[in-house]
């Protein structure tokens, strides 16, 4: 690692990560210098790793670095919220999602998998042409993403940045890991690439829930300006009628936004100062 990269990584260390590093150093020193302390020192290190792992498996946690789960106060004052749609683009589902959003006059952010963008470039361009935003959701949506190291993180994110920029003409500024899972190596990579980690305020679990009404209730319970909602156009569960759940949820969700006077904006719009 270059001196510049090392400095960048150190500069991004959160209080929690810094405390973990200090904890490891103290435990190692105790194991060497204090007779009989080795088992206790090992136990302390194991406990710390359990906490680090738990933080990485908590999608909205900020222990491992900056993590946006709500829009800022300025967006709240404007009555804005954000619908985000993950795992596409999907040639069966995404066009219908776009039509529903257009009919309601609302905008959304699509966290797209780069390989799918490469497979369906016309559809990706259509998302942007209709005024929506495409952001980085990794190259391949690896299920072991939270186990990767900094080099693998960089490869995944850089490939996705390159593909989305080439296809749409717009480079992503936000990133969301698969299922929100990550580890402490991600934050320095995001910082170096000028990407902002964005999670959500609430999700509908529409990749596993067949009951569209239950998905809708999860999304709208306490819905307010500033919320970031998570839906899926890729890997969407099927409703009892055999339709992608997102297509049954969106019309009611969009009607609810209108009734409350809320406006869904893209993340770049909502996060702007």
PAZAPA-4460 file (N, C-alpha, C; in steps of 0.05 Angstrom, whole numbers, plus 32768, in hexadecimal, padded with zeros to 4 digits):
% residues 273
    n_x    n_y    n_z   ca_x   ca_y   ca_z    c_x    c_y    c_z   seq   type   mol
   8011   7FE8   8000   8000   8000   8000   8012   8019   8000     1      X     A
   800A   802D   7FEF   801A   8045   7FED   8016   8056   8006     2      X     A
   8029   8069   800B   8026   807B   8022   800D   808B   8021     3      X     A
   8005   8093   8009   7FEC   80A3   8006   7FD4   8092   800D     4      X     A
   7FD3   8079   8003   7FBD   8067   800A   7FBC   8061   8027     5      X     A
   7FD3   805E   8034   7FD4   8058   8050   7FC9   8070   8060     6      X     A
   7FD1   8088   8058   7FC7   80A0   8065   7FA9   80A3   8063     7      X     A
   7F9F   809D   804A   7F83   809E   8046   7F74   808B   8058     8      X     A
   7F7E   8073   805A   7F71   805F   806B   7F71   8067   8088     9      X     A
   7F88   8072   8092   7F89   807B   80AD   7F76   8092   80B2    10      X     A
   7F74   80A4   809F   7F63   80BC   80A2   7F46   80B4   80A5    11      X     A
   7F3E   809D   8099   7F22   8095   8099   7F1B   8084   80B1    12      X     A
   7F2E   807C   80C2   7F28   806B   80D8   7F13   8078   80EA    13      X     A
   7EFD   8069   80F0   7EE9   8073   8102   7EF1   806F   811F    14      X     A
   7EE4   807C   8132   7EEB   8077   814E   7EE9   805A   8155    15      X     A
   7ED5   804C   814B   7ED2   8030   8151   7EE9   801F   8146    16      X     A
   7EF1   8024   812D   7F07   8015   8121   7F21   801C   812F    17      X     A
   7F25   8036   8136   7F3D   803E   8144   7F3E   8030   815F    18      X     A
   7F27   802E   816D   7F27   8021   8187   7F2D   8003   8184    19      X     A
   7F23   7FF7   816E   7F29   7FDB   8169   7F47   7FD6   8165    20      X     A
   7F53   7FE8   8156   7F70   7FE6   8151   7F7F   7FE8   816C    21      X     A
   7F78   7FFB   817C   7F84   7FFF   8196   7F7F   7FE6   81A8    22      X     A
   7F67   7FDB   81A6   7F60   7FC3   81B6   7F72   7FAC   81AF    23      X     A
   7F77   7FA8   8194   7F89   7F93   818B   7FA5   7F97   8196    24      X     A
   7FAE   7FB0   8194   7FCA   7FB6   819E   7FCD   7FB0   81BC    25      X     A
   7FB9   7FB9   81CB   7FBA   7FB4   81E8   7FB9   7F96   81EF    26      X     A
   7FA8   7F88   81E0   7FA5   7F6B   81E5   7FBF   7F5D   81DE    27      X     A
   7FCC   7F65   81C8   7FE5   7F58   81C0   7FFB   7F5E   81D5    28      X     A
   7FFC   7F77   81DE   8010   7F7F   81F2   800B   7F6F   820C    29      X     A
   7FF2   7F6D   8214   7FEC   7F5F   822D   7FF4   7F41   822B    30      X     A
   7FEF   7F35   8213   7FF6   7F19   8210   8014   7F14   8212    31      X     A
   8024   7F28   8209   8041   7F26   820A   804C   7F2D   8225    32      X     A
   8042   7F42   8231   804E   7F4D   8249   8043   7F43   8264    33      X     A
   802A   7F3A   8264   801D   7F33   827D   801B   7F14   827E    34      X     A
   8027   7F08   8291   8026   7EEA   8294   8009   7EE1   8297    35      X     A
   8002   7ECD   8287   7FE7   7EC1   8289   7FD1   7ED1   827C    36      X     A
   7FD8   7EE7   826E   7FC3   7EF7   8262   7FBC   7EEF   8246    37      X     A
   7FCB   7EDD   823A   7FC7   7ED6   821E   7FAA   7ECD   8218    38      X     A
   7F9F   7EBA   8228   7F83   7EB2   8222   7F6F   7EC9   8224    39      X     A
   7F73   7EDB   8237   7F61   7EF1   823A   7F64   7F05   8222    40      X     A
   7F7D   7F08   821A   7F82   7F1A   8203   7F76   7F0F   81E9    41      X     A
   7F79   7EF5   81E5   7F6C   7EE8   81CE   7F4E   7EEB   81CF    42      X     A
   7F42   7EE7   81E6   7F26   7EEA   81E9   7F1C   7F06   81E3    43      X     A
   7F2D   7F1A   81EB   7F26   7F36   81E5   7F26   7F3C   81C8    44      X     A
   7F3A   7F31   81BA   7F3C   7F35   819D   7F24   7F27   818E    45      X     A
   7F1E   7F0F   8197   7F07   7F01   818B   7EED   7F11   818F    46      X     A
   7EE9   7F1B   81A7   7ED1   7F2B   81AD   7ED0   7F43   819B    47      X     A
   7EE7   7F51   8197   7EE7   7F68   8186   7EE0   7F61   8169    48      X     A
   7EEA   7F4A   8160   7EE3   7F42   8145   7EC6   7F3C   8142    49      X     A
   7EBA   7F31   8157   7E9D   7F2C   8156   7E8E   7F46   8153    50      X     A
   7E96   7F5B   8161   7E89   7F75   815F   7E8D   7F81   8144    51      X     A
   7EA5   7F7F   8139   7EAB   7F89   811E   7E99   7F7B   8109    52      X     A
   7E97   7F61   810C   7E86   7F51   80F9   7E69   7F59   80FB    53      X     A
   7E60   7F5D   8114   7E44   7F65   8118   7E3F   7F80   810B    54      X     A
   7E52   7F93   810E   7E4F   7FAD   8102   7E4D   7FAB   80E3    55      X     A
   7E5D   7F99   80D8   7E5C   7F96   80BB   7E43   7F89   80B1    56      X     A
   7E36   7F7A   80C2   7E1D   7F6C   80BA   7E04   7F7D   80C2    57      X     A
   7E08   7F94   80CC   7DF2   7FA7   80D3   7DF2   7FBC   80BD    58      X     A
   7DE0   7FBA   80A9   7DE2   7FCC   8091   7DE2   7FEA   8097    59      X     A
   7DD6   7FF2   80AD   7DD4   800F   80B2   7DE8   8018   80C7    60      X     A
   7DFA   8007   80D0   7E0E   800E   80E4   7E22   8022   80D9    61      X     A
   7E2B   8034   80EA   7E3F   8048   80E3   7E59   8043   80F1    62      X     A
   7E5C   802C   80FE   7E74   8026   810D   7E8C   8023   80FB    63      X     A
   7E88   8019   80E3   7E9E   8014   80D0   7EA3   802B   80BC    64      X     A
   7E94   8040   80BF   7E97   8057   80AD   7E7D   8064   80A7    65      X     A
   7E7E   807A   8099   7E67   808A   8092   7E53   8079   8083    66      X     A
   7E39   807C   808A   7E24   806B   807E   7E0A   807B   807F    67      X     A
   7E00   8082   8068   7DE8   8093   8066   7DCF   8081   8066    68      X     A
   7DBE   8085   8079   7DA4   8076   807A   7D8C   8088   8079    69      X     A
   7D90   80A2   8078   7D7B   80B6   8074   7D86   80CE   8064    70      X     A
   7D75   80DC   8057   7D7D   80F4   8049   7D81   810A   805D    71      X     A
   7D92   811E   8056   7D98   8133   8069   7D80   8146   806E    72      X     A
   7D84   8157   8082   7D6E   8169   808B   7D64   817B   8074    73      X     A
   7D76   8183   8062   7D6D   8194   804C   7D58   8186   803B    74      X     A
   7D5D   816C   8036   7D4A   815C   8026   7D30   8159   8035    75      X     A
   7D31   8155   8050   7D19   8152   8060   7D09   816B   805E    76      X     A
   7D16   8182   8060   7D08   819C   805E   7CFA   819F   8043    77      X     A
   7D04   8193   802E   7CF8   8194   8014   7CE2   817F   8010    78      X     A
   7CDE   816E   8024   7CCA   8159   8021   7CD3   8142   800F    79      X     A
   7CED   813D   800F   7CF8   8129   7FFD   7CFE   810F   800C    80      X     A
   7CFC   80F9   7FFE   7D05   80DF   8007   7D11   80D1   7FEF    81      X     A
   7D1A   80B8   7FF2   7D28   80AA   7FDC   7D1E   808D   7FDB    82      X     A
   7D15   8086   7FC3   7D10   8069   7FBD   7D29   805F   7FB0    83      X     A
   7D34   8049   7FBB   7D4B   803C   7FAE   7D43   8020   7FA6    84      X     A
   7D4D   8017   7F8F   7D46   7FFE   7F83   7D5F   7FEF   7F7C    85      X     A
   7D62   7FD7   7F88   7D7C   7FC8   7F86   7D7A   7FB0   7F73    86      X     A
   7D92   7FA8   7F6A   7D98   7F8E   7F5E   7D91   7F8C   7F40    87      X     A
   7D89   7FA2   7F33   7D83   7FA1   7F17   7D9B   7FAA   7F07    88      X     A
   7D96   7FB1   7EEE   7D7C   7FB3   7EE1   7D72   7F97   7ED8    89      X     A
   7D58   7F94   7ED9   7D4B   7F7B   7ED1   7D38   7F81   7EBA    90      X     A
   7D3C   7F74   7EA3   7D2C   7F7B   7E8B   7D0E   7F76   7E8E    91      X     A
   7D07   7F64   7EA1   7CEA   7F5E   7EA5   7CDE   7F73   7EB8    92      X     A
   7CEC   7F7A   7ECD   7CE1   7F8A   7EE3   7CE7   7FA8   7EE0    93      X     A
   7CFF   7FAF   7EDA   7D07   7FCB   7EDA   7CF7   7FDD   7EC9    94      X     A
   7CF0   7FD6   7EB0   7CDF   7FE7   7E9F   7CC4   7FEE   7EAC    95      X     A
   7CB8   7FDA   7EBA   7C9F   7FDF   7EC7   7CA2   7FF2   7EDF    96      X     A
   7CB9   7FEE   7EED   7CBF   8000   7F04   7CC2   801D   7EF9    97      X     A
   7CD0   8020   7EE3   7CD3   803B   7ED8   7CB9   8047   7ED0    98      X     A
   7CA7   8037   7EC4   7C8D   8042   7EBC   7C7D   804B   7ED4    99      X     A
   7C7D   803C   7EE9   7C6F   8043   7F02   7C79   805D   7F0E   100      X     A
   7C94   805F   7F0F   7CA0   8078   7F19   7C99   8090   7F08   101      X     A
   7C9B   808D   7EEE   7C94   80A3   7EDC   7C77   80AB   7EDE   102      X     A
   7C65   8098   7EE1   7C49   809F   7EE3   7C43   80AF   7EFC   103      X     A
   7C53   80AA   7F11   7C50   80B8   7F2B   7C60   80D1   7F2D   104      X     A
   7C72   80D6   7F19   7C83   80ED   7F19   7C98   80EC   7F2F   105      X     A
   7CA1   80D4   7F36   7CB5   80D0   7F4B   7CCF   80C5   7F40   106      X     A
   7CE5   80CB   7F4D   7CFF   80C2   7F45   7D0B   80AE   7F59   107      X     A
   7D1C   809D   7F4F   7D28   8088   7F60   7D45   8084   7F5A   108      X     A
   7D53   8076   7F6C   7D6F   806F   7F68   7D71   8051   7F65   109      X     A
   7D7E   8048   7F50   7D82   802C   7F4A   7D9E   8024   7F51   110      X     A
   7DA2   8014   7F66   7DBC   8008   7F6C   7DBF   7FEF   7F5B   111      X     A
   7DCE   7FF3   7F45   7DCF   7FDE   7F30   7DE9   7FCD   7F33   112      X     A
   7DE6   7FB4   7F2C   7DFD   7FA2   7F2A   7E0A   7FA6   7F0F   113      X     A
   7E24   7FAB   7F0F   7E32   7FB3   7EF7   7E30   7F9E   7EE1   114      X     A
   7E31   7F85   7EE7   7E2F   7F70   7ED3   7E14   7F71   7EC5   115      X     A
   7DFF   7F78   7ED4   7DE4   7F7B   7EC8   7DE2   7F94   7EB7   116      X     A
   7DF0   7FA9   7EBF   7DF1   7FC1   7EAF   7DFE   7FBB   7E94   117      X     A
   7E14   7FAC   7E95   7E22   7FA4   7E7C   7E10   7F92   7E6B   118      X     A
   7E00   7F81   7E77   7DEE   7F70   7E68   7DD7   7F7F   7E5B   119      X     A
   7DCE   7F94   7E69   7DB6   7FA3   7E60   7DBC   7FC0   7E5F   120      X     A
   7DCF   7FC9   7E4E   7DD7   7FE5   7E4D   7DC0   7FF8   7E45   121      X     A
   7DAF   7FEF   7E32   7D9A   8000   7E2A   7D86   8006   7E41   122      X     A
   7D81   7FF2   7E51   7D6F   7FF6   7E68   7D7C   8008   7E7D   123      X     A
   7D96   8005   7E81   7DA4   8017   7E94   7DA3   8034   7E8A   124      X     A
   7DA7   8038   7E70   7DA5   8053   7E66   7D89   805E   7E68   125      X     A
   7D75   804D   7E65   7D59   8056   7E68   7D54   8060   7E84   126      X     A
   7D5F   8052   7E98   7D5B   805B   7EB4   7D65   8078   7EB7   127      X     A
   7D7C   807E   7EAC   7D88   8099   7EAF   7D78   80AD   7E9E   128      X     A
   7D71   80A5   7E85   7D63   80B7   7E74   7D48   80C0   7E7F   129      X     A
   7D3C   80AF   7E90   7D23   80B6   7E9C   7D26   80C6   7EB6   130      X     A
   7D3E   80CE   7EBC   7D43   80E0   7ED2   7D4A   80D3   7EED   131      X     A
   7D4E   80B8   7EEC   7D56   80AA   7F04   7D74   80A8   7F06   132      X     A
   7D7D   809B   7F1B   7D9A   8099   7F20   7DA3   807C   7F23   133      X     A
   7DBA   8076   7F18   7DC6   805B   7F1C   7DDE   805E   7F2D   134      X     A
   7DE0   804E   7F42   7DF6   804F   7F55   7E03   8033   7F57   135      X     A
   7E19   8031   7F65   7E2B   801A   7F65   7E21   8005   7F79   136      X     A
   7E1B   7FED   7F6F   7E13   7FD7   7F80   7E25   7FBE   7F7B   137      X     A
   7E3E   7FC4   7F76   7E54   7FB1   7F71   7E53   7FA6   7F55   138      X     A
   7E68   7F97   7F4E   7E6B   7F8C   7F33   7E59   7F74   7F2F   139      X     A
   7E59   7F62   7F43   7E4B   7F48   7F40   7E37   7F41   7F56   140      X     A
   7E35   7F52   7F6A   7E23   7F4C   7F81   7E2B   7F32   7F8F   141      X     A
   7E45   7F31   7F96   7E50   7F19   7FA3   7E43   7F15   7FBF   142      X     A
   7E3C   7EFD   7FC5   7E30   7EF7   7FDF   7E45   7EF6   7FF5   143      X     A
   7E5F   7EF4   7FED   7E74   7EF5   8001   7E81   7F11   8003   144      X     A
   7E72   7F25   7FFB   7E7D   7F40   7FFA   7E88   7F49   8015   145      X     A
   7E7B   7F42   802A   7E84   7F4B   8045   7E9D   7F3D   804E   146      X     A
   7EA7   7F2A   803F   7EBF   7F1B   8046   7ED7   7F24   8036   147      X     A
   7ED3   7F37   8023   7EE9   7F3E   8012   7EFD   7F51   801F   148      X     A
   7F14   7F54   8013   7F29   7F66   801D   7F29   7F80   800C   149      X     A
   7F3A   7F93   8012   7F3A   7FAD   8005   7F3F   7FAB   7FE7   150      X     A
   7F50   7F99   7FDD   7F56   7F97   7FC1   7F3D   7F8C   7FB2   151      X     A
   7F30   7F78   7FBD   7F18   7F6D   7FB0   7F02   7F82   7FB0   152      X     A
   7EFF   7F91   7FC6   7EEC   7FA7   7FC7   7EF1   7FBB   7FB0   153      X     A
   7F0A   7FC2   7FAE   7F11   7FD6   7F99   7F0A   7FCB   7F7D   154      X     A
   7F10   7FB2   7F78   7F0A   7FA7   7F5E   7EEC   7FA7   7F58   155      X     A
   7EDC   7F9F   7F6C   7EBF   7F9E   7F69   7EB4   7FBA   7F63   156      X     A
   7EBC   7FCD   7F72   7EB1   7FE8   7F70   7EBB   7FF6   7F57   157      X     A
   7ED5   7FF3   7F51   7EE0   8001   7F3A   7ED4   7FF6   7F20   158      X     A
   7ED0   7FDC   7F1E   7EC3   7FD1   7F06   7EA7   7FDC   7F03   159      X     A
   7E98   7FDD   7F19   7E7D   7FE7   7F18   7E7C   8005   7F10   160      X     A
   7E8F   8015   7F1B   7E90   8031   7F14   7E95   8034   7EF6   161      X     A
   7EA8   8024   7EEC   7EAF   8027   7ED0   7E98   801F   7EBD   162      X     A
   7E8B   8009   7EC3   7E75   8000   7EB2   7E5E   8013   7EB2   163      X     A
   7E56   801C   7ECA   7E3F   802E   7ECB   7E45   8049   7EBD   164      X     A
   7E5E   8053   7EC0   7E65   806C   7EB3   7E66   8069   7E95   165      X     A
   7E71   8052   7E8C   7E73   804D   7E6F   7E57   804B   7E62   166      X     A
   7E45   803D   7E70   7E2A   8038   7E64   7E18   8051   7E66   167      X     A
   7E18   805F   7E7D   7E05   8074   7E82   7E11   8090   7E7F   168      X     A
   7E2C   8092   7E7F   7E38   80AC   7E7F   7E39   80BA   7E99   169      X     A
   7E30   80AC   7EAE   7E30   80B8   7EC9   7E3E   80A5   7EDD   170      X     A
   7E52   80AE   7EEB   7E60   809D   7EFE   7E50   809E   7F19   171      X     A
   7E4C   8087   7F25   7E3E   8086   7F3F   7E4D   8096   7F55   172      X     A
   7E3E   80A0   7F68   7E49   80AE   7F7F   7E41   80A1   7F99   173      X     A
   7E2F   808D   7F97   7E26   807E   7FAE   7E2B   8061   7FAB   174      X     A
   7E2E   8053   7FC1   7E33   8036   7FC0   7E22   8028   7FD5   175      X     A
   7E18   8010   7FCE   7E0A   7FFF   7FE1   7E14   7FE3   7FDE   176      X     A
   7E1E   7FD6   7FF3   7E27   7FBA   7FF0   7E10   7FA7   7FF0   177      X     A
   7E13   7F8F   7FE5   7DFE   7F7B   7FE6   7DF4   7F76   8002   178      X     A
   7DDA   7F79   8005   7DCC   7F75   801F   7DD6   7F89   8034   179      X     A
   7DE7   7F9C   802D   7DF2   7FAF   8040   7E09   7FA4   8050   180      X     A
   7E12   7F8C   804B   7E28   7F7F   805A   7E43   7F88   8050   181      X     A
   7E56   7F8C   8063   7E71   7F96   805C   7E84   7F90   8072   182      X     A
   7E9C   7F99   8071   7EAF   7F98   8087   7EC0   7FB1   8088   183      X     A
   7ED3   7FB2   809A   7EE1   7FCB   80A0   7EF4   7FD4   8089   184      X     A
   7EF8   7FC2   8075   7F0A   7FC9   805F   7EFB   7FDA   8049   185      X     A
   7EE1   7FDC   804B   7ED2   7FEA   8036   7ED5   8008   8037   186      X     A
   7ED3   8013   804F   7ED2   8031   8052   7EE9   803F   8044   187      X     A
   7F03   8036   8048   7F18   8044   803A   7F17   8043   801C   188      X     A
   7F0C   802C   8011   7F09   802A   7FF4   7EF4   803E   7FEB   189      X     A
   7EDE   8040   7FF9   7EC9   8053   7FF2   7ED4   8070   7FF2   190      X     A
   7EE3   8076   8007   7EEE   8091   8009   7F01   8097   7FF1   191      X     A
   7F12   8084   7FEA   7F24   8089   7FD4   7F16   808D   7FBA   192      X     A
   7EFF   807F   7FB7   7EEF   8081   7F9E   7EDA   8097   7F9F   193      X     A
   7ED9   80A6   7FB5   7EC5   80BB   7FB9   7EA8   80B0   7FB6   194      X     A
   7EA4   8099   7FC2   7E89   808D   7FC3   7E7D   808F   7FDF   195      X     A
   7E64   8094   7FE1   7E56   8096   7FFA   7E45   807D   7FFF   196      X     A
   7E4A   8070   8016   7E3A   8058   801D   7E1E   8061   8025   197      X     A
   7E0A   8054   8018   7DEE   805B   801D   7DDF   8041   8024   198      X     A
   7DD2   8040   803B   7DC2   8029   8042   7DA4   8031   803E   199      X     A
   7D94   8030   8053   7D78   8036   8050   7D6C   803C   806C   200      X     A
   7D55   8049   806B   7D46   804D   8084   7D35   8034   808A   201      X     A
   7D28   802A   8076   7D19   8011   8079   7D18   8002   805F   202      X     A
   7D13   7FE8   8061   7D12   7FD7   804A   7CF9   7FC5   804B   203      X     A
   7CF0   7FBB   8034   7CD8   7FAB   8034   7CDD   7F8D   8033   204      X     A
   7CF6   7F85   8030   7CFD   7F68   802D   7CEE   7F5C   8016   205      X     A
   7CED   7F6B   7FFF   7CDE   7F61   7FE8   7CED   7F4C   7FD8   206      X     A
   7D04   7F44   7FE0   7D11   7F2E   7FD2   7D09   7F13   7FDE   207      X     A
   7CFC   7F13   7FF5   7CF4   7EFA   8001   7CD7   7EF9   800A   208      X     A
   7CC9   7F11   800A   7CAE   7F13   8014   7C9B   7F13   7FFD   209      X     A
   7C88   7EFF   7FFC   7C75   7EFD   7FE6   7C5D   7F0E   7FEA   210      X     A
   7C58   7F17   8002   7C40   7F27   8009   7C47   7F45   8004   211      X     A
   7C3C   7F50   7FEF   7C42   7F6C   7FE8   7C38   7F7F   7FFD   212      X     A
   7C23   7F78   800A   7C18   7F8A   801F   7C2B   7F8C   8037   213      X     A
   7C37   7F76   803E   7C4A   7F77   8054   7C63   7F86   804D   214      X     A
   7C6C   7F84   8034   7C83   7F94   802B   7C7C   7FB1   802C   215      X     A
   7C64   7FB8   8023   7C5C   7FD4   8023   7C5A   7FDF   8040   216      X     A
   7C50   7FCF   8052   7C4D   7FD8   806E   7C69   7FDD   807A   217      X     A
   7C7D   7FCD   8074   7C98   7FD1   807E   7CA3   7FEB   8074   218      X     A
   7C9D   7FF1   805B   7CA9   8009   804E   7C9B   8023   8057   219      X     A
   7C82   8021   805D   7C72   803A   8063   7C6D   803F   8080   220      X     A
   7C74   802C   8092   7C70   8031   80AE   7C81   8048   80B8   221      X     A
   7C75   805E   80BF   7C84   8076   80C7   7C92   8085   80B1   222      X     A
   7C8A   8080   8098   7C97   808D   8081   7C96   80AB   8084   223      X     A
   7CAD   80B7   807F   7CB0   80D4   8082   7CC5   80DF   806F   224      X     A
   7CC6   80F9   806C   7CDB   8106   805C   7CF6   80FE   8067   225      X     A
   7D09   80FA   8055   7D24   80F2   805C   7D28   80D4   805B   226      X     A
   7D13   80C4   805A   7D16   80A7   805A   7D23   809D   8040   227      X     A
   7D33   8088   8042   7D3D   807A   802B   7D32   805E   802B   228      X     A
   7D23   8057   8017   7D15   803D   8015   7D24   802A   8003   229      X     A
   7D23   8010   8009   7D31   7FFC   7FF9   7D1D   7FE9   7FED   230      X     A
   7D1D   7FE7   7FD2   7D0E   7FD3   7FC3   7D21   7FC6   7FAF   231      X     A
   7D17   7FB2   7FA0   7D28   7FA3   7F8D   7D19   7F9F   7F73   232      X     A
   7D27   7FA6   7F5D   7D1D   7F9E   7F43   7D2A   7F84   7F39   233      X     A
   7D42   7F7E   7F44   7D4F   7F65   7F3F   7D4B   7F53   7F58   234      X     A
   7D48   7F39   7F53   7D44   7F25   7F68   7D2B   7F2A   7F78   235      X     A
   7D17   7F37   7F6C   7CFE   7F3C   7F7A   7CEF   7F23   7F7F   236      X     A
   7CE3   7F20   7F97   7CD1   7F0A   7F9C   7CB8   7F0C   7F8B   237      X     A
   7CAA   7EF6   7F88   7C91   7EF6   7F79   7C7A   7EF6   7F8C   238      X     A
   7C66   7F06   7F86   7C4E   7F07   7F97   7C3D   7EEE   7F93   239      X     A
   7C28   7EED   7FA2   7C16   7ED6   7FA1   7C09   7ED4   7F85   240      X     A
   7C09   7EEA   7F77   7BFE   7EEA   7F5B   7C14   7EE5   7F46   241      X     A
   7C2D   7EE1   7F4F   7C42   7EDA   7F3D   7C50   7EF2   7F31   242      X     A
   7C4A   7F0A   7F3B   7C57   7F22   7F31   7C6E   7F2A   7F43   243      X     A
   7C83   7F38   7F38   7C98   7F42   7F4A   7C8B   7F54   7F5F   244      X     A
   7C93   7F4F   7F78   7C86   7F5E   7F8E   7C89   7F7C   7F8B   245      X     A
   7CA0   7F85   7F81   7CA5   7FA2   7F7F   7C90   7FAF   7F6E   246      X     A
   7C85   7FA1   7F5A   7C71   7FAD   7F48   7C56   7FAF   7F55   247      X     A
   7C51   7F9F   7F6A   7C38   7FA2   7F79   7C3A   7FB6   7F8F   248      X     A
   7C53   7FBA   7F99   7C57   7FCC   7FAF   7C58   7FE9   7FA5   249      X     A
   7C66   7FEE   7F8F   7C6C   8009   7F86   7C53   801A   7F82   250      X     A
   7C3E   8011   7F75   7C27   8022   7F71   7C1B   802D   7F8B   251      X     A
   7C19   801C   7F9F   7C0E   8025   7FB9   7C22   8037   7FC7   252      X     A
   7C3C   8030   7FC5   7C50   8041   7FD2   7C50   805D   7FC6   253      X     A
   7C4F   805E   7FAC   7C50   8078   7F9E   7C37   8089   7FA4   254      X     A
   7C20   807B   7FA6   7C07   8089   7FAD   7C09   8094   7FCA   255      X     A
   7C16   8085   7FDC   7C1A   808E   7FF7   7C2C   80A7   7FF8   256      X     A
   7C41   80A7   7FE8   7C53   80BE   7FE7   7C43   80D7   7FDF   257      X     A
   7C33   80D4   7FCA   7C23   80EB   7FC1   7C10   80F5   7FD7   258      X     A
   7C03   80E2   7FE5   7BF1   80EA   7FFA   7BFE   80F9   8010   259      X     A
   7C18   80F2   8016   7C27   80FF   802B   7C36   8118   8021   260      X     A
   7C34   811D   8008   7C43   8135   7FFD   7C61   8131   7FFC   261      X     A
   7C6A   8117   7FFA   7C86   8111   7FF9   7C8F   810E   7FDC   262      X     A
   7CA8   8115   7FD7   7CB4   8113   7FBC   7CCD   8102   7FBD   263      X     A
   7CCD   80ED   7FAD   7CE4   80DB   7FAC   7CF8   80E7   7F98   264      X     A
   7D10   80EA   7FA1   7D26   80F5   7F90   7D3D   80E1   7F8F   265      X     A
   7D4E   80E5   7F7C   7D66   80D4   7F7A   7D79   80DA   7F92   266      X     A
   7D8A   80C7   7F98   7D9D   80CC   7FAE   7DAF   80E4   7FA9   267      X     A
   7DBB   80E6   7F91   7DCB   80FE   7F8C   7DBC   8118   7F91   268      X     A
   7DA2   8119   7F8A   7D92   8131   7F8F   7D8D   8135   7FAD   269      X     A
   7D86   811F   7FBA   7D7F   8121   7FD6   7D96   8126   7FE9   270      X     A
   7DAE   811D   7FE1   7DC6   8120   7FF1   7DD4   813A   7FEC   271      X     A
   7DCC   8149   7FD7   7DD9   8162   7FD0   7DD5   8176   7FE6   272      X     A
   7DE8   8187   7FEA   7DE7   819A   8001   7DCF   81AC   7FFF   273      X     A
***
